[in-house]
Amino acid sequence: VSTQSTWGLSWGASKLVDVAYGVKKLQIMLTIVDDKVGSDDLEDAITGITDYVQSMDIVVWNKI
């Protein structure tokens, strides 16, 4: 997921969190420059990685 790169996007720390029955979710912190990176475009790019991503939830956005 963090291979998606563009100007205005900075990836932060990440960790795998147990959900249930051996299922894990990946939590990633990121910061975006709102004028340069659209949140919808970023979400489409992440959910488009269908081999690894089943769904996506936004917990917190850090926008500059």
N, C-alpha and C positions, 0 to 999 in steps of 0.2 A: 504494500500500500504506500509506503513512504518513498517508493521510487517515482511517484508522481511529483514532478518538480516544475516550478514556474517562478518567475519573478514575483515577489510579494507573498510567498508561501514559505514558512519556516516550520520544519517538523521538530517536535520536542521529544520528551521521554515517552516510552511505551512500555506496556506490560500486559501479560496474559492473566486473565482473571477467571477462576472456575465459576461456572454457572450452575450446572447440574449434570449428573450422569456422564461425566467425562467431557462434556461440552465446555469449551472455553471461549471467552470473548477477548478481543484485542482492544485495549484502550490506548489511544494516542493523543498526546497534546500537540496542538499546532497553533500558530499565529498567522493571520492573513492580513494583508493590506486591502481594505475593503474596496478601494477604487480599482485595484489591479486584479483581484481574484474574486470571482462570483461564487457564492456559497452553493448555488444550484449546480454550477459547472463542476465544482469539486466533489459534490455528492454524487453526481452522475459518473464521474471518473472513478470514484471508489467503488460504487456498486456495480460498475461495468466489469470489474475483475471477478467474474462469476466462478472461476475455479477455486477461489479462496474466500470470497465475501458472499454471505447469504443475505445479510441485512445490515442496516446502519442506523444508529441512534445518535443524535447530537445531544451531548450533555451540557457542554459549555463551549461557546465560541469566543476566542480572543481576537478582536478586530482592532486594527490601528487605523 
